[in-house]
């Protein structure tokens, strides 16, 4: 009896220790990547659209919802450049309510179609002949500032479908060069200290007009360097610590609208040597947006090998599909690679998940996501884990920032979350929604894997099952 009692005591001592060290069951799954062109938000090719407003209130061509929807469904294009030309208001301080209502209606149309807009405001296009004759037709700084103030409510109300705003306003096309008021009209390369102060006032006003998490783009890296007092080269560019801190430097990116056209891209790069400005942009665009358009064949630099290497180096997120076809056509079938790699392209590589839990008990989730794109997202996206079965869906917000999932890197994410309170067998999914459009699956990020996407919800199925009970 003493031996039996001793054995029972020994078992009693062993059982708690064994239970304490027993690990919950887990499964690990690997994933197959897809080469499909994906209609993800805020990346890829864009279509150019523009509208005008003459002195007699004519010239405004509203966006068409069917056209925009066809961009998504037929071309996998999720964004447009929308240039609002303000011809009538170059000579008056007050923007008509009728015009503001037309702009609001355009944003409603974009939202209905599931696309976003790269926005630019400008006053003038060039007249006949080259170089363009003066006066160019833009507005003085005091008037521009009044216009930005009047546009502010429209921009804030529609920030959900505005992916960014290009600085615009100054000069022909809003590109900051041929201008009556912000440089010497007879020699636009001559920009005085006062001209730079006026340009900065416009840029600051635009940053103030937008929500803190929305960015703008300036036409050349020197504009950012000169207005905000940073040197060129990697020394002056954003660091990981500065990124997304809400400062002007962290909110100003670059748009190159003569990409590949000449050694300095027709004046886009002004440093000596040119590589310093490119180094600046390459570092800066880890955290701010880069995009634009090609404008002239310039072999071999505009050829595919050079062009693709530079888009990767400078972290291109978007490119104009409408211009310049002479350049784009030289890339041949490689255009499909551009469609895949512009901006971010996230792909699951592996997940490890606890397969059994008690209600509200701990579930360990490990996910590895690789970014095969040329850039990271530049606007916020939430990350959620979804427990889903035929009766219930439970969402759990988890700490992660896809803007930090850099090009060419694999991010290892590990979370401990509570299981659903209701017993059952649940599929586990991951969702990367737009914070302002979280109920719209068109604005959630689709991962580049096979057999994972739920188009009706915008969720990505991890192919993992968690049994709660």
TORTOR-269164 format. One record per atom (N, C-alpha, C, O): x, y, z; residue in one letter. Coordinates in steps of 0.1 Angstrom, whole numbers, plus 5000, padded with zeros to 4 digits. Example, Ala and Ser with C-alpha at 12.3 -4.5 7.8 and 13.67 -1.06 7.14 Angstrom:
2
513249435078A512349555078A513249675078A514249675085A512849785071S513749895071S512950005079S513450115080S
***
This chain:
469
500849885000X500050005000X500850135000X500550224994X502050125008X502950235008X503550264994X503650374990X503850144987X504350164973X503350224964X503650314956X502050184965X500950234957X500750384960X500650464950X500750414973X500550564976X501750644971X501450754966X502950594972X504050664967X503950694952X504250794947X503450584945X503250594930X502250704927X502450784917X501150694934X500050794932X500550934934X500251034927X501350954945X501851094948X502751134937X502751254932X503551044932X504551074921X503751114909X504151214902X502651044905X501851084894X501251214896X501151294887X500751234908X500151364911X501151484909X500751594905X502351464912X503351564911X503751584896X504051694892X503751474888X504151484874X503051554866X503451624857X501851524868X500751574859X500751724857X500651764846X500751804868X500751944866X501951994858X501852084850X503051934861X504251984854X504151954839X504552034831X503651834836X503551794822X502551894815X502751934804X501451924822X500452014816X501052154814X500652224804X501852204823X502452334822X503352354810X503352464804X504052244806X504952264795X504352214782X505052234771X503152164782X502652114769X502252234760X501552324764X502752234748X502452334738X501152314731X500852194728X500352414729X499152394721X499452344707X500552384701X498552274701X498852224687X498852334677X498052434678X499752324668X499852424657X499952364643X500352244643X499652434633X499952394619X500752504612X500452614614X501552454603X502352554595X501952524580X501952414576X501752634573X501352624559X502252714551X502552824555X502652674539X503352754529X502352784518X501352714516X502752894510X501752944500X502452954486X503652964485X501552944476X502052954462X501753104458X500653154460X502753164452X502553304447X501853294434X501953204426X501253414430X500553424418X501253534409X501753624415X501253514396X501753624387X500653704381X500853774372X499453694387X498253764382X498453914384X499053964394X497953994375X497954144377X496754174386X495554134383X497054234397X496054254407X495554404408X496354494408X494254424409X493754554410X493754604425X492754614431X494954634430X495054674443X495054834444X495454894434X494554884455X494455034456X495755104457X496755054462X495855224451X496955324453X498255264447X499355294453X498155194436X499455144430X499055104415X497855094412X500155094407X499955044393X499855154383X500255274386X499455124371X499155224361X497955314365X497055274372X497955434360X496855524361X496455584348X497255584339X495155624347X494655694335X494655844339X494355884350X495055924329X495056074330X493656124327X493056084316X493056204336X491856274333X492056414337X492756444346X491356504330X491356644334X490056714330X489356664322X489856824337X488656904334X488957044335X489857084342X488157134329X488357274328X487157354333X486057304334X487457484335X486357574339X486657714333X487457784339X485957744322X486257874316X485457984322X484657964331X485758104318X485158224324X483558224322X482858284330X483058154312X481658144310X481058024317X479957984314X481757954326X481357844334X481257714325X480557624329X481857714313X481857594305X483157514306X484157574312X483157394301X484457324300X484557214310X485457134309X483657204320X483757094330X483156964325X481956964321X483956864324X483556734320X483556634332X484656594336X482456604338X482456514350X483056374347X483056334336X483456314357X483856174356X482656084354X481556124358X482855974347X481855884344X482055754351X483055694350X481055714359X481155594368X481455464360X482155384364X480755454348X480955334340X482355324335X482955214335X482955434330X484255434326X485255394337X486155314334X485055454348X485955424359X485855274364X486855214367X484655224364X484455084367X485154994357X485754884361X485055024345X485754954334X487254954336X487954854333X487755064341X489255064343X489554954353X490554884351X488754934363X489054834373X488854694368X489754614369X487754674362X487354534358X488154484345X488454374344X488354574336X488954534323X490454554323X491154484315X490954654330X492454684330X493154674343X494354684344X492354634354X492954624367X493654754371X494554754379X493054874367X493555004370X492655064381X491455064379X493155104392X492355144404X492555294407X492055344417X493255374398X493455514401X493455594389X493855544378X493155724391X493255814380X494055934385X494055964397X494656004376X495156144378X494056234375X493556234363X493556314384X492456414381X493056554382X493356594393X493256614371X493756754371X492556854369X491856844359X492356934379X491257034379X491857164375X492557224382X491557204362X492057334358X491057444362X489857434360X491657554368X490857654374X490957784365X491157894371X490757774352X491057894344X490258014348X490858124348X488957994351X488158114355X488658184367X488558304368X489258104376X489558164389X491058214390X491458264401X491758214379X493058274380X493058424382X493958484386X491858484378X491758624379X490658664390X490358784390X490258574398X489258614409X489558534421X489958414420X489258594433X489558524445X488558414450X488958324457X487358434445X486258344450X485958234440X485758264429X486058104445X485657994437X484157974438X483557964449X483457964426X482057944426X481657824433X482257714433X480457834441X479957714447X479557604437X479757484439X479157654425X478857554414X480057474411X479957354409X481157534410X482457464407X482757364418X483057244416X482657404431X483057324442X482057204442X482457094446X480857224439X479857104438X480257014427X480056884429X480757054416X481156964406X482356884410X482456764407X483256944417X484456864423X483956764432X484456644432X483056794441X482556704451X481856584444X482056464448X481156614433X480456514425X481456414419X481256294419X482556464415X483656384409X484156284419X484356164416X484356324431X484856234442X483756134445X484156014448X482456174445X481456074447X481455964437X481255844439X481656004424X481755914413X482955814415X482755694413X484055874419X485255784421X484955684432X485355564430X484355724442X483955634453X483055524449X483155404452X482055564441X481055464436X481755364427X481255244427X482755404420X483455314411X484555224417X485055134411X484855264430X485855184437X487355224433X488255144434X487555344428X488855394425X489255514434X488455564441X490555554432X491055664439X491655764430X491855734418X491855884434X492355994426X493656054431X493756084443X494656064422X495756154424X495356284419X494956304408X495356384428X494656514425X495756624423X496756634430X495456704413X496256824410X495356944406X494456924398X495657054411X494957174407X495957264399X497057274403X495457324388X496257414380X495457514373X494157504373X496057614368X495357724362X495457734347X494557794340X496457674341X496657704327X497457594320X498257524326X497157574307X497857494298X498657594289X498257704287X499657544282X500457634273X499657674260X498757594256X499957794255X499357834243X500157774231X500957684233X499857824219X500557774207X501957814207X502357924212X502757724201X504257754199X505057704211X504557674222X506357694209X507257654220X508557734219X509157734208X509057784229X508557784243X507257854244X506957944236X506457824254X505157884255X505258034257X506058074265X504358104251X504358254253X503858294266X503058234273X504358414270X503758474282X502658574279X502558614267X501758604288X501658554302X501158404301X500458364292X501558334311X501258184312X499858164317X499158074312X499358244326X497958234330X497758174344X496558144347X498758164352X498558114366X498158234375X497958344370X498158214388X497658314397X498658354407X499558274410X498558474413X499558514423X499358444436X498258384439X500358444445X500358364457X499158394466X498558304472X498858524468X497758554477X496458484472X495658444480X496158484459X494958424454X495058274455X494058214458X496158214452X496358074454X495958024468X495257934470X496458104478X496258064492X494758074495X494257994503X494058174490X492658184492X491858074486X490958014491X492358024474X491657914467X491857784475X490957704476X493057764480X493357644488X492457644500X491957534504X492257754506X491357764518X489957724515X489257654522X489457764503X488157734499X487957584495X486957524496X489057524490X489057384486X489257294498X488957174497X489757344509X490057264520X488857174525X489057054527X487657224527X486557134531X486357024521X485956914525X486457054508X486256944498X487256834499X486956724498X488556884501X489656784502X489456694514X489656574514X489156754526X488956684538X487756584538X487856474542X486656634532X485456554531X485656424522X485056324524X486656434513X486856334503X488156264504X488656204495X488856284516X490156224517X490256074516X491256024512X489056004518X489055864516X489455814502X490055714500X489055894492X489255854478X490355944472X490555934460X491056024480X492156104475X493456034480X493756034492X494155974471X495355894475X496555994478X497355964487X496656104471X497556204474X497256324465X496356314456X497856444468X497656564460X499056614455X499956624463X499156634442X500356694437X500256844439X499256904438X501456904442X501457044447X500757134437X500157234442X500957124424X500157194415X500157344416X501157404421X499057414412X498757554413X499757644406X499357734399X501057614407X502157704402X502457664388X502957554385X502357754378X502857734365X501957654356X500957594360X502357644343X501657554334X501557414338X502557364344X500457354336X500157214341X500257204356X500057094361X500557304363X500757294378X502057234381X502257164391X503057244372X504357174374X505457264379X506557224381X505057394381X506057484388X507057554381X508057604387X507057544367X508157604360X507757734352X508157844356X506957714342X506457834334X505357904342X504257874341X505758014349X504858084358X504958234357X506158284356X503858304359X503958444359X504358504372X504858624372X504258424383X504358484396X505458424405X505858484415X505858304402X506758224411X508158204406X508958134412X508458274395X509858284390X509858404380X508858464378X510958424374X511058524363X510358474351X510858374345X509258534347X508558484335X509358474322X509158384314X510358564321X511158564309X512258454310X512758414299X512658414322X513658314323X513158234336X513658254347X512358124334X511758054345X512757984354X512457944365X514057974349X515057904357X515458004369X516157954378X515158124368X515558224378X514458234388X513458294386X514758184400X513758174411X514358254423X515358204428X513758364427X514358444437X513958384451X513158294452X514658444461X514358394475X512858424478X512158334485X512258534474X510858554476X509958454468X508958414474X510358424456X509658324449X509658194456X508558124457X510758154462X510858034470X509958044482X509257944486X509958154489X509058174500X507558154496X506858094504X507258214485X505858204480X505558054477X504458014480X506457984470X506157844467X506057764480X505157674481X506857794490X506657714503X505357754509X504757664515X504957874508X503657914514X502457834508X501557784515X502557804495X501557724488X501657584493X500657524496X502857534493X503057394498X502557374512X501857274515X502957464521X502457454535X500957464536X500357384544X500357544528X498957564528X498257434524X497257394529X498857364514X498257244509X498357134519X497457054521X499557124526X499757024537X498757044548X498156954554X498457174551X497457204562X496057174557X495257134566X495757184545X494457154540X494157014540X492956974542X495156924540X494856784539X494956724553X495556774562X494356604555X494556534568X496056494570X496756484560X496456484582X497856454585X498456334578X499656324576X497556234575X498056114570X498056114554X498256004548X497756224548X497756234534X499056314529X499456414536X499556264518X500856324514X500656404501X499556394494X501656484498X501656554485X502956524478X503856464483X502956554465X504156534457X504556674451X503756754447X505956694450X506456814443X507156764430X507456644429X507356854421X507756814408X509256774407X509556684399X510056834415X511556794415X512056784429X511556844438X513056694431X513556684444X514156814450X514156834462X514656904441X515257024446X514157114452X514457194462X512957104448X511857184454X511757154469X511657244477X511757024472X511656984486X512957024493X512857074505X514057004487X515357034494X515357184497X515757224508X515057264487X515257414488X514157474498X514557554506X512957424497X511957484506X512057444520X511657514529X512557324523X512657274537X514057254542X514257184552X515057304535X516357314540X517057184542X517757174553X516957094533X517756974535X518656954522X518357004512X519856894524X520756874513X520256754504X519456674508X520856754492X520556634483X521456514488X522156524498X521256404481X521956284484X521256214496X520256264501X521656094500X521056024510X521056104524X520256074532X522056194525X522156264537X520856344540X520556364552X520256404530X519056484532X517756414532X516756474535X517756284528X516556214527X515956154540X516656154550X514756114539X514056064551X514755944557X515255854550X514755934570X515155814577X513955734582X512855794582X514155614586X513055534591X512455604604X511255594606X513255664612X512755734624X511855854620X510955884628X512255924610X511456044606X510156004599X509156084599X510055884593X508955854584X507655854592X507555804603X506655904586X505255904591X505055984604X504155954611X505956084607X505856154619X504956284617X504856364627X504356294606X503456414603X504156544599X503456634596X505456544599X506156664595X506156684580X505856594572X506356804575X506356834560X507356734553X506956684542X508556714558X509456624551X508956484550X509156424540X508156444560X507656304559X506356294551X505856184548X505856404546X504656404538X504856454524X503856464516X506056474519X506256534506X507056424498X508256394501X506456374487X507056284478X507456354465X507556484464X507556284454X508056334441X507256274430X506856164430X506956364420X506356304407X507256354395X507556474393X507756254388X508656274377X507856264364X507556154360X507456374358X506656374346X507456384333X506856414322X508756354334X509556334322X510556224324X511756234321X510056114330X510856004334X511555944322X510855904312X512855934323X513755864313X513955944301X514655894291X513556074300X513556144287X514956204284X515156224272X515856224293X517156274291X517956234303X517456184312X519256274303X520056234315X519556294327X519656234338X518956424327X518456484339X516856484339X516256554346X516256404330X514856404328X514256544327X513356584334X514856614317X514356744313X514256834325X513256904327X515256834333X515356934344X514756884357X514656954367X514356754358X513856694370X515056694381X514856724392X516256654376X517356634385X518356754383X518756774371X518656824393X519456944392X520856934399X521657034398X521056824406X522356814413X523556794404X523356744393X524656814409X525956794402X526856714411X527456764420X527056584409X526456504398X524956474400X524456474411X524356434389X522856404389X522556284399X521556284405X523556194400X523256084409X522956124423X522256044430X523356234428X523056284441X521556294443X520956254453X520856364433X519456374434X518756234434X517756214441X519256154425X518656014425X518855944438X517955864442X520055954444X520255894457X519255944467X518755874475X518956074466X518056144476X516656084474X516056044483X516256074461X514856014458X514755874462X513755824468X515855794459X515855654462X515655624477X514955534481X516355704485X516155694500X514855744505X514155684513X514455864500X513155934504X511955844501X511055834509X511955774490X510755704485X510655564492X509755494488X511455534501X511155424510X509855454518X509255364523X509555584519X508555634529X507555734523X506555764529X507855784511X506955884504X506755834490X507555764485X505655884484X505355834470X506155884459X506556004459X506455794449X507055834437X506255784425X505755664426X506055864415X505355824403X505355924393X505956034396X504755904381X504756004371X504455954357X503655864356X505156004347X504955954334X506255974325X507156054329X506355884315X507355904305X507056004295X505856034293X507956064288X507656174279X508456174266X508156254257X509456094265X510256094252X511155964252X511655924262X511255904240X512155794238X513555844239X513955944233X514355774247X515755824249X516655694251X517155664262X516755614240X517455494241X518955514244X519455614238X519655444252X519155314258X518555344272X518055244278X518555464277X518055484290X516555454292X516155404302X515755484281X514355454282X514055314278X512855274279X515055234275X514755094272X514455014284X514755064295X513954894283X513354824294X514354794305X514054824317X515554744302X516554714312X516854834321X516854824334X517054944315X517355064323X516155114330X516255154342X515055114323X513755174329X513355094341X512955144352X513354954340X512954874351X513854884363X513354884375X515154894361X516154914372X515855044379X515955044391X515555144371X515355274378X514055284385X513955344396X512955224380X511655214387X511855144400X511255174410X512655034400X512854964413X513755044422X513355054434X514755114417X515655194426X514855304433X515055334444X513955374425X513255494430X511955454435X511155544438X511555334437X510355284443X509155344437X508255404444X508955324424X507855384417X506555304421X506555184422X505555384425X504255334428X503255344417X502355254416X503355444408X502355454397X503055514385X504055584386X502355494373X502855544361X501655564351X500755494352X501755664343X500655704334X500655604323X501655574316X499455534321X499355444310X498955514296X499055444286X498655634297X498255714285X499355784278X499255824266X500455804285X501555884279X502855844285X502955834298X503855824278X504055834264X504155694258X504955614261X503155664248X503155534242X504355504234X504755384233X505055604229X506255574222X507355504231X508055424226X507355544243X508255484253X507655354258X508355254257X506455354262X505855234268X505855114258X506054994262X505655144245X505555034235X506954974233X506954854229X508055044236X509354974235X509554874245X510454784244X508754864256X508954764266X508254634263X508554534270X507454634253X506854504248X506054434259X505354494266X506254304259X505554224269X505954254284X505254204293X507054324285X507454354299X506554454306X506554464318X505554504298X504554584304X503754514315X503354564325X503654374313X502954294323X503754294336X503154294347X505054304336X505854304348X505654444355X505554444367X505554544347X505354674353X503954674360X503854734371X502954614354X501654614360X501654534374X500954564383X502554434374X502654354387X503454434397X503154424409X504554504393X505554544403X505454694407X505954734417X504654774400X504454914404X503854914418X502854844421X504454994427X503954994441X504254864449X505254804446X503354834458X503554714466X502954594460X502054604451X503554474463X502954344459X503254244470X504354184470X502354234479X502554154491X502054004488X501053984482X502953914492X502553774490X502853694503X503953714509X501953614507X502153524519X503253414515X503253364504X504153394524X505053284522X504853164532X505053054528X504453204544X504253094554X503353154566X503353264569X502653054572X501853094584X501952974594X501952854590X501953004607X501952904617X500852944627X500953064632X499852864630X498752904638X498352794648X498452674645X497952844660X497352754670X496052694664X495252774660X495852564665X494652504659X493552484669X492452464664X493852484682X492752454692X492952554703X494052594707X491752604708X491752704718X490452704726X489452654720X490452744738X489152764745X488552894741X489252984736X487252914744X486653044741X487453154748X487653154760X487853254740X488553374745X490053334750X490753414755X490353214747X491753164750X492753224740X492353284730X494053194742X495053254734X495253174721X495353054721X495353244710X495753184697X497053254692X497053374691X498053174689X499253234684X499253224669X498853124663X499553344663X499553344648X500853404643X501253514648X501553334635X502753384629X502553384614X502153284608X502853504607X502653514593X503953584587X504453674593X504353524576X505453584568X504953644555X504353564548X505253764553X504753834540X505953894533X506653974539X506053864521X507153924512X506554024503X505454014498X507354134501X506954244492X507754234479X508954264479X507054184469X507754164456X507554284447X508054284435X506954394452X506754514444X507954604445X508954574452X507854724438X508954814438X508854914449X509754994451X507754914457X507555014467X506754954478X506254844477X506655034489X505655004500X504455094499X504555194492X503355054505X502255154505X502655284512X503555274521X502155394508X502455524515X501355574523X501555674530X500155514522X499055554530X498755444540X499055334537X498155474551X497855374562X496855264557X495955294549X497155144562X496155034561X496154964574X497254944580X495054924579X494954844591X495254704587X495254654576X495554624598X495754474596X494854414606X494854444618X494054314602X493054244610X493154094608X493454054597X493054024618X492853874617X491353854618X490653904626X490853764609X489353734608X489153584612X489753504605X488353564622X487853424625X486453414619X485553494622X486253324609X485053314601X484553174600X485253084597X483253164603X482553034599X481153074593X480953194591X480352974591X479053004584X478153094593X477253154587X478353094606X477453164615X478053294620X477253384623X479353304621X479953414628X481153464621X481853384614X481453594623X482753654618X483253744630X482553834634X484453714634X485053794645X486353864639X487153794634X486453994641X487554064637X488454104648X487954154659X489754094647X490754134657X491754224651X492554174642X491854344655X492854434650X494254394656X494354374668X495254384648X496554354653X497554464649X497454534639X498654474658X499654584655X500554544643X501254454644X500454624633X501354614621X501054734612X500054794612X502154774605X502054884596X502554844582X503754844580X501654814573X502154774559X503054874552X503854844543X503055004557X503955104551X505355064554X506255114547X505654984564X506954944568X507454814562X508554774564X506554754553X506954634547X507654664534X507054664523X508954694534X509654754523X509854664511X509754544512X510054724500X510354654488X511454554489X512554584494X511154424484X512254324485X512454264498X513454184500X511654294508X511854234521X510754134525X509654144519X511054054534X510053964540X509854004555X510754014562X508554024559X508254074572X507653954580X506753884575X508253934591X507853824600X506953874611X507453954620X505653844611X504753904620X504253794630X503953684626X504153824643X503753734653X502853804662X503153904668X501653734664X500653794673X500053694682X500053574679X499653734694X498853654703X497553724705X497453834710X496453654700X495153714700X494153624708X494453504710X493053674712X492053604719X491153524708X490753584698X490853404711X489953324703X488553374704X488253454713X487653344694X486353394695X485653344708X486053234713X484653414713X483953374725X482953264723X482553194732X482653234710X481653134707X482353004702X483153014692X482152894708X482752764703X482352744688X481352774684X483252674682X483052644668X484352624660X485452634666X484252594648X485352574639X485452694630X484552724622X486652764630X486752884623X487852884613X488952834615X487552944601X488652974591X489353094596X488753184602X490653104594X491453224598X491853294585X492453234576X491553424585X491853504573X492653634578X492653664590X493253704569X493853834572X493253934563X493053914551X493054054568X492454164561X493254284562X493754314573X493554354551X494354484551X493454594546X493654634534X492454644553X491554734548X492054884549X492954914556X491454964540X491655104541X490955154554X489755124555X491555234563X490955274575X489655354573X488755354581X489555434562X488455514559X487355444551X486255504549X487755334545X486755264536X486755114540X486855024531X486655084553X486854944557X485754854553X485954734554X484654904549X483554814545X483554794530X482654724525X484454854523X484554834509X485754744505X486854784506X485454624500X486454524497X487354574486X488554524485X486854664477X487754714466X488954784471X489954804464X488854834483X489954924489X490854844498X491754894504X490554714500X491454624508X492554574499X492354554487X493654534505X494854484498X494654334496X494554264505X494754294483X494754154480X496154104479X497054164473X496453994486X497753934485X497953854473X496953794467X499153844468X499553784455X499753634457X500853584454X498753564461X498753424462X497553354455X496653424452X497753224452X496653154446X495653104456X496053064467X494353114453X493353054462X493253114476X492953034485X493453244477X493353304490X492353414491X491953454502X492053474480X491253604479X489753574480X489253484473X489053654489X487653654490X487153784484X487153884492X486753794472X486353924466X485153984472X485054114472X484253914478X483053974484X483354044498X482654124502X484453994504X484754054517X486054134517X486254224526X486954114508X488254174508X489254104517X490354154520X488953984522X489753904531X490653814523X490353774512X491853784529X492753684523X492753564532X493153574544X492353444527X492253324535X493553254537X494353224528X493953244550X495253184553X495253024552X496252964552X494052974549X493952824548X494252754561X494652634561X493952824572X494152764585X492852754592X491952834590X492752654601X491452634608X491752634623X492752574628X490952704631X491052714645X489752654651X488752704649X489952554659X488752494666X488652554680X489552544688X487552614683X487352674696X486252594704X485152574699X486652554716X485652484724X486352384734X485652314741X
***
